[in-house]
Every structure is written in C-alpha cells, then in structure tokens.
Amino acid sequence: MIIPIGDTPNPGGKPIINYILIAVNIAVFFMVTLPLSLSSADPGDPAFMEYVRSIPQFNGYSLRAVLPHVNAYDLFLFKYAFRPAEPGFVSLMVSMFLHGGWMHLAGNMLFLWIYGDNVEHKLGSLRYIFAYLAAGIAATLFYSLFVPYSKTPMIGASGAISGVLGFYYIWFPGNRVKMLFLLFPFFMDVILVPARLVLGFYLLVENLLPFIFSTQQSGGVAYGAHLGGFLAGLAVAYGLDRFSDFSMYKADFRQNKVGKGQDAKSEGRKVVTHERIAEAVTAGDMTEAAAEYLALNSADQRLPVNPDDIMRIGDFLLKHHRYDHALLLFRRYISDHPAGPYLDWAYLGAGISILYGRGESAAAYQYFLQVLDLKNPSPKAKQEALSQINRIKAN
C-alpha cells in the first residue's frame, strides 16, 4: 500500500480557506450524505420514477427489484447534483460539495489537505477560493462535453481538487511528496518522491488511461472531470506566471516616465537603450539603469543588454529591498538567457526576491532548487542556495 501523507516544504501561516473547504465538505457529508444514505427511498416521491427511467443500469428491471438498490441520497442527488442533460448553476455548485462515500471523501480531502495550502499561500485566500470554484466549474463542463445527454448525477470535489493539483504542478515543481510505503509487517517507511512524478502518475495512470479506455463513467465521478480540472489548473497557473510581469508597477524609480528616452541623444549622437543602460551602470546611476531596463517589454529589446549590467542592476534592487522589481528582472533574465551566464545567480536572486519580498517560502524553494539542478553552478551561488533551503526547512 502506498499513501501520500504530506509534502515539503510547506509555507508559513495557516491556509484558512483550505481548512474551511475541507470542513464544509466533511460537514455536508455528515449532515446530508450519511443520514440520507441510511434512509430508504420513498417510492411515492415523483422523482423516484424519473430516476429509475433515467439510470441505464435499471433498464429492464421492475420497480420492486430496483427499490432495495435506491436510497434517499440517490434521489437527493438526482434532484440537486449536476446532470449534463439538465445543467444548472445551482447544481453545478452543489455537486462540488457532495461525495459518494467514505473513501471518496477521504481521498479528496487528503489531496486537498496536502496540496491546497501551498496553492492558497501562492494565490492568497480570496483568489484561492475563486480559483478553486472556477476549476470545479471547468472540470464539470469539460466532463459534460463527452456525455452531453447523460442524466446520471455527477458528484464530488474531485474536479476542483484536480485543479488545485494543476496549480501545484506548475508552481511547485521542486517539492517532494511524503509517500507512506506500507507492506506490514515486512516494510514500513516514508519516502520523499518528486511532486511532479506523483502528480504525473495521478494524471496519466489514474485518469487519462482510464478515460481513454473506459466505456462508461462510474458512480457519478468522471475521469473527464479530473482531467478537465487538472488542465484548467495548468492553464491558469501558466497564464498567471506568463502575464504576471504586466501587473508590476515599474515606473516608481523616477518622476518622469521610465524609458522615455528612446530618442534621447548623448553628446550629439543617438543612443540606443542598451548603451544608455551601460553608461548609467558605469556612472553608478543604478536607479536610471534599472528604470531603463524594466521599461523594455520584449526579449528583442533586452537581449543586447550586457548580462554583467543586468546582474549589477539586480544586486542593486535586492540591496535596496525593491523585491518586486528584482523578481521581474531575474525572471526576465531566466527567460531571455536560458543557457547564458549568471543563470545560477538569476535563479538565486528570484528566490531571494520571493522569500524576503513576499514571504512565499514554498515558491522561493523552487528557485533555490533550480540553482542546485544546474550543470555547473558557481560554488558561491550553490552555497547560498543550500543555505536558503536549510533556512526554509528549519522554519
């Protein structure tokens, strides 16, 4: 038996929204699912006949034969859970907090507990709840594309939680999942497994292959919903990373608009931006150099800038605690120079910017690991990355 029981590193603080989501799911199970599951269905309920006609497994059986296999929870799901043939916003939301049984609930809540805290810390509480619900909606609609005429209720938070896993896959590639390997009484140990390996197994083996080769959806919990949620999480996380630079305010270095000197002249000649940056760095005017560099919005504009100058600007930003601007600079350098010099220092600088600027230890950890994963990092960068990693682990 192999069971995930945690992950590392974990962010500081308490993931309040994640705790609330877990509590709501458990409360609904004990207040709705469990008592109704133990109650017999009322054959006089108008929904009973409609339910029996709508479920393919009951075709050809008499009502007397079907009745022992239907409970009050089945009818509740038929009324309020999401059915692709009769979609509705209320049923879409309700389905995300309903489960089919103990194991369904336990598996979902375990995954949410392990992975949700990191994602909430990365997004912030308010954005996390919206991201969670949006992933659940995307998962359900993706599932509906493949069974648009199905009247079988779909239930479970699995789609939304799969979205959380998609976020985690993009944002925390260097994390490790604590896996309990249990072969009692011969072997029992906890082994750290790369998170992307665990999540890749979840996506491919537990969902994609069954989705491709299965001929029917089982128990109202669809593989398609898991895939849809995971893909939605991947897409949103990638999009937020790709376009986050545009949300950073880059013009507070000086009163006038940064980078306005595209047509400026120095000593009677037209000066291109990378020359202006070099001149500013040489003159020790790092504020001007930083403003000029941060105003360059395309890689084509940034590539002519001397990497030595970029690193000096980055050091200046870190020393003056301009962590958001430093993060923008280092991320741009990593994107523009994936095989260039100073890549180890760029990853290190990005991690420091996130750790001390935003307090996001789990996200910073990924950048520090990247330093160690490079083929030939400089000894000083490697030593500093290890120091930061140990500091995170100690907290």
Legacy VTK file of the C-alpha trace (Angstrom):
# vtk DataFile Version 3.0
C-alpha trace
ASCII
DATASET POLYDATA
POINTS 395 float
0.000 0.000 0.000
1.295 3.461 -0.935
-0.374 6.536 0.585
0.592 10.221 0.275
0.668 11.778 3.737
2.204 15.219 3.208
4.597 17.350 1.216
7.652 19.504 1.739
8.407 22.327 2.024
5.262 23.869 3.423
4.550 27.604 3.513
4.244 29.550 6.713
0.914 30.722 8.040
-2.426 28.957 8.198
-4.363 28.162 4.986
-7.712 29.288 6.396
-9.695 28.916 3.173
-8.304 25.431 2.599
-9.348 24.453 6.115
-12.820 25.897 5.522
-13.223 23.965 2.259
-12.253 20.733 3.997
-14.613 21.488 6.894
-17.537 22.269 4.578
-17.071 19.049 2.619
-16.916 16.983 5.803
-19.911 18.773 7.313
-22.025 18.175 4.192
-21.077 14.515 4.272
-22.176 14.043 7.886
-25.266 16.272 7.671
-26.547 15.234 4.237
-24.792 12.287 2.627
-24.581 9.920 5.590
-28.129 10.245 7.007
-29.785 10.134 3.581
-27.659 7.158 2.520
-29.016 5.244 5.519
-32.625 6.073 4.633
-34.707 4.171 2.117
-36.067 5.955 -0.924
-39.748 6.870 -0.928
-41.331 5.113 -3.930
-44.112 7.684 -3.750
-41.676 10.521 -4.473
-42.353 11.822 -8.019
-38.589 11.847 -8.599
-38.371 8.102 -7.956
-39.932 7.011 -11.246
-37.966 9.599 -13.212
-34.761 8.489 -11.525
-35.342 4.817 -12.344
-36.088 5.621 -16.002
-33.006 7.843 -16.309
-30.418 5.408 -14.938
-29.322 2.931 -17.631
-28.379 0.255 -15.084
-32.028 -0.089 -14.048
-33.404 -0.655 -17.555
-35.384 -3.893 -17.776
-35.879 -4.283 -14.016
-39.185 -3.994 -12.174
-39.729 -1.288 -9.553
-39.863 -3.986 -6.868
-36.405 -5.192 -7.911
-34.989 -1.674 -8.114
-36.342 -0.314 -4.824
-33.791 -2.066 -2.491
-30.969 -0.518 -4.516
-32.176 3.086 -4.244
-31.857 5.198 -1.114
-32.903 8.726 -0.198
-29.446 10.069 -1.080
-29.789 8.768 -4.640
-32.962 10.801 -5.072
-31.350 13.831 -3.445
-28.501 13.632 -5.950
-30.937 13.252 -8.822
-32.687 16.451 -7.736
-29.741 18.640 -6.791
-26.486 17.262 -8.261
-25.255 18.238 -11.706
-26.636 16.306 -14.693
-25.219 17.218 -18.124
-28.584 16.716 -19.827
-30.218 19.246 -17.485
-27.461 21.677 -16.455
-27.939 24.433 -13.917
-25.725 26.795 -11.958
-27.044 25.701 -8.558
-26.480 22.029 -9.299
-23.031 22.903 -10.659
-22.047 24.436 -7.316
-23.815 21.884 -5.108
-22.085 18.940 -6.795
-18.686 20.225 -5.721
-19.520 19.505 -2.071
-21.176 16.097 -2.375
-19.473 12.717 -2.156
-20.412 9.125 -2.841
-18.982 7.541 0.286
-16.278 7.446 2.939
-13.397 6.581 0.619
-14.429 9.195 -1.935
-14.482 11.861 0.773
-11.259 10.701 2.444
-9.280 10.621 -0.806
-10.436 14.073 -1.879
-9.814 15.689 1.492
-6.377 14.080 1.817
-5.312 15.546 -1.526
-6.784 18.933 -0.667
-5.002 18.947 2.696
-1.632 18.031 1.154
-1.619 20.342 -1.860
-4.098 23.117 -1.112
-2.068 25.021 1.497
0.775 25.759 -0.922
-1.600 26.942 -3.625
-3.566 29.144 -1.225
-0.343 30.684 0.031
0.700 31.404 -3.553
-2.629 32.888 -4.654
-3.850 34.461 -1.432
-7.072 33.459 0.304
-9.589 35.364 -1.819
-8.092 34.397 -5.158
-7.718 30.812 -3.971
-11.432 30.348 -3.335
-12.279 31.778 -6.755
-9.617 29.594 -8.399
-10.934 26.514 -6.590
-14.530 27.093 -7.661
-13.509 28.037 -11.215
-11.516 24.812 -11.543
-14.522 22.837 -10.319
-16.785 24.511 -12.847
-14.285 23.945 -15.668
-13.934 20.287 -14.674
-17.680 19.698 -14.725
-18.190 21.435 -18.064
-15.268 19.513 -19.590
-16.855 16.262 -18.430
-20.190 17.324 -19.915
-18.666 17.660 -23.374
-18.287 13.874 -23.540
-21.685 12.910 -22.083
-23.946 15.850 -23.011
-27.167 13.826 -22.780
-26.410 11.979 -19.557
-28.937 12.221 -16.749
-26.659 10.451 -14.278
-25.744 12.830 -11.423
-22.117 13.867 -11.169
-20.767 14.474 -7.672
-17.571 15.221 -5.802
-14.956 17.863 -5.261
-12.549 15.837 -7.395
-12.665 18.243 -10.341
-11.902 21.300 -8.215
-9.169 19.462 -6.322
-7.666 18.306 -9.623
-7.477 21.992 -10.498
-5.512 22.583 -7.290
-3.145 19.788 -8.373
-2.683 21.518 -11.729
-1.728 24.758 -9.969
0.666 22.830 -7.751
2.278 21.061 -10.727
3.231 24.402 -12.317
4.181 26.366 -9.219
5.929 23.782 -7.040
7.947 21.518 -9.347
10.745 21.038 -6.833
8.552 19.963 -3.918
8.587 16.416 -2.583
5.575 14.358 -1.544
5.843 12.199 1.560
4.710 8.730 0.495
3.997 6.073 3.121
5.108 2.708 1.742
3.387 0.057 3.820
3.924 -3.682 3.442
3.107 -4.695 7.001
4.827 -6.319 8.848
7.794 -6.533 6.476
8.307 -2.922 5.460
7.034 0.487 6.518
8.756 3.737 5.676
8.127 7.273 4.436
9.909 8.120 1.187
10.125 11.537 -0.454
9.020 11.412 -4.090
9.207 14.365 -6.530
5.812 16.061 -6.637
5.692 16.150 -10.420
6.238 12.393 -10.542
3.338 11.802 -8.157
1.033 14.219 -9.964
2.090 12.879 -13.356
1.127 9.378 -12.196
-2.204 10.733 -10.967
-2.891 12.413 -14.295
-1.698 9.682 -16.646
-2.288 6.356 -14.924
-5.225 7.139 -12.664
-7.183 9.357 -15.043
-6.015 9.717 -18.650
-5.638 5.997 -19.413
-8.943 5.029 -17.715
-10.627 7.932 -19.514
-9.360 6.711 -22.899
-10.105 3.037 -22.404
-13.208 3.006 -20.219
-16.573 2.630 -21.908
-18.642 4.263 -19.192
-18.417 6.677 -16.309
-18.691 5.017 -12.934
-20.533 6.118 -9.840
-21.146 9.677 -10.964
-17.440 10.552 -10.580
-15.920 11.046 -14.017
-12.330 10.744 -15.188
-13.106 13.520 -17.656
-13.838 15.882 -14.778
-10.496 15.106 -13.175
-8.711 15.769 -16.455
-10.677 18.955 -17.059
-9.875 20.313 -13.608
-6.189 19.462 -13.875
-5.889 21.048 -17.327
-7.717 24.147 -16.101
-5.277 24.444 -13.192
-2.289 24.056 -15.520
-3.619 26.687 -17.923
-4.487 29.276 -15.277
-1.196 28.822 -13.387
0.802 29.126 -16.598
-1.195 32.178 -17.650
-0.717 33.900 -14.301
3.024 33.271 -14.473
3.239 34.364 -18.099
1.401 37.631 -17.625
2.257 38.486 -14.021
5.013 40.804 -15.178
2.430 43.139 -16.663
0.825 43.661 -13.266
4.014 45.003 -11.690
4.383 48.745 -11.379
7.710 49.666 -12.881
7.637 53.454 -13.036
8.336 54.454 -9.446
12.107 54.923 -9.873
11.769 58.483 -11.030
9.037 61.042 -11.520
9.041 61.039 -15.313
8.001 58.029 -17.419
10.661 55.316 -17.408
12.329 54.547 -20.686
11.051 57.697 -22.344
14.480 58.448 -23.754
14.162 56.261 -26.823
15.075 59.315 -28.919
17.420 60.849 -26.402
20.849 61.993 -27.530
24.110 61.918 -25.664
26.903 64.156 -26.793
25.198 64.833 -30.118
24.597 61.195 -31.119
21.563 58.941 -30.884
21.984 56.405 -28.089
20.247 53.034 -28.088
18.819 51.701 -24.853
21.477 49.117 -24.008
24.143 51.797 -24.385
22.207 54.114 -22.074
21.985 51.297 -19.534
25.719 50.611 -19.806
26.503 54.314 -19.382
24.239 54.571 -16.344
25.805 51.488 -14.729
29.324 52.807 -15.385
28.358 56.168 -13.906
26.894 54.463 -10.855
23.374 55.732 -11.615
21.690 52.394 -10.868
18.245 53.939 -10.459
18.382 55.181 -14.041
19.790 51.863 -15.288
17.047 49.904 -13.520
14.309 52.160 -14.870
15.628 51.821 -18.414
15.906 48.039 -18.230
12.494 47.495 -16.636
10.897 49.587 -19.381
11.973 47.063 -22.040
8.936 44.913 -22.723
10.284 42.469 -25.304
13.142 39.984 -25.344
14.462 41.530 -28.577
14.937 44.822 -26.737
16.545 43.204 -23.700
18.968 40.767 -25.353
21.557 43.419 -26.360
21.908 44.479 -22.711
25.153 43.221 -21.169
24.429 40.349 -18.707
27.001 41.864 -16.330
24.974 45.081 -16.258
21.737 43.172 -15.658
23.226 41.324 -12.687
24.592 44.548 -11.216
21.139 46.110 -11.528
19.633 43.042 -9.856
22.066 43.285 -6.951
21.203 46.954 -6.573
17.478 46.182 -6.439
17.974 43.470 -3.824
20.183 45.668 -1.639
17.543 48.400 -1.690
14.718 45.915 -0.966
12.929 46.514 -4.268
11.979 42.871 -4.327
9.135 43.005 -6.881
11.339 44.811 -9.367
14.226 42.442 -8.675
11.939 39.457 -9.226
10.798 40.905 -12.547
14.403 41.446 -13.631
15.595 37.966 -12.666
12.580 36.255 -14.227
13.194 38.134 -17.440
16.841 37.159 -17.402
15.956 33.468 -16.896
13.512 33.639 -19.801
15.838 35.577 -22.115
19.050 33.665 -21.309
18.099 30.013 -20.603
21.658 28.880 -21.362
23.541 32.081 -20.641
25.974 33.118 -17.918
24.763 34.022 -14.423
21.718 31.740 -14.677
22.551 30.388 -11.222
22.597 33.908 -9.786
19.347 34.759 -11.567
17.563 31.779 -10.000
19.087 32.644 -6.639
18.046 36.291 -6.940
14.491 35.335 -7.915
14.227 33.040 -4.910
15.523 35.697 -2.543
13.110 38.246 -4.018
10.134 35.954 -3.405
11.266 34.790 0.026
12.030 38.203 1.517
9.715 40.316 -0.594
6.574 38.199 -0.452
7.314 35.675 2.278
6.485 32.808 -0.076
8.923 30.193 1.192
7.493 27.304 -0.833
7.727 29.251 -4.090
11.226 30.527 -3.269
12.314 26.957 -2.556
11.709 26.069 -6.219
14.184 28.690 -7.420
16.833 27.623 -4.931
16.466 24.034 -6.101
16.942 25.218 -9.691
20.373 26.547 -8.717
21.369 23.085 -7.476
19.940 21.396 -10.570
22.084 23.417 -12.971
25.002 21.573 -14.535
27.804 23.783 -13.203
26.541 26.375 -10.706
29.157 28.612 -9.178
30.272 27.435 -5.713
29.127 30.677 -4.089
25.653 30.524 -5.675
25.326 26.851 -4.747
26.385 27.517 -1.162
23.923 30.395 -0.812
21.100 28.329 -2.344
21.773 25.492 0.110
21.833 27.988 2.970
18.442 29.382 1.949
16.972 25.899 1.541
18.157 24.896 5.015
16.710 28.097 6.435
13.328 27.298 4.863
13.403 23.739 6.165
14.321 24.939 9.644
11.216 27.107 9.758
LINES 1 396
395 0 1 2 3 4 5 6 7 8 9 10 11 12 13 14 15 16 17 18 19 20 21 22 23 24 25 26 27 28 29 30 31 32 33 34 35 36 37 38 39 40 41 42 43 44 45 46 47 48 49 50 51 52 53 54 55 56 57 58 59 60 61 62 63 64 65 66 67 68 69 70 71 72 73 74 75 76 77 78 79 80 81 82 83 84 85 86 87 88 89 90 91 92 93 94 95 96 97 98 99 100 101 102 103 104 105 106 107 108 109 110 111 112 113 114 115 116 117 118 119 120 121 122 123 124 125 126 127 128 129 130 131 132 133 134 135 136 137 138 139 140 141 142 143 144 145 146 147 148 149 150 151 152 153 154 155 156 157 158 159 160 161 162 163 164 165 166 167 168 169 170 171 172 173 174 175 176 177 178 179 180 181 182 183 184 185 186 187 188 189 190 191 192 193 194 195 196 197 198 199 200 201 202 203 204 205 206 207 208 209 210 211 212 213 214 215 216 217 218 219 220 221 222 223 224 225 226 227 228 229 230 231 232 233 234 235 236 237 238 239 240 241 242 243 244 245 246 247 248 249 250 251 252 253 254 255 256 257 258 259 260 261 262 263 264 265 266 267 268 269 270 271 272 273 274 275 276 277 278 279 280 281 282 283 284 285 286 287 288 289 290 291 292 293 294 295 296 297 298 299 300 301 302 303 304 305 306 307 308 309 310 311 312 313 314 315 316 317 318 319 320 321 322 323 324 325 326 327 328 329 330 331 332 333 334 335 336 337 338 339 340 341 342 343 344 345 346 347 348 349 350 351 352 353 354 355 356 357 358 359 360 361 362 363 364 365 366 367 368 369 370 371 372 373 374 375 376 377 378 379 380 381 382 383 384 385 386 387 388 389 390 391 392 393 394
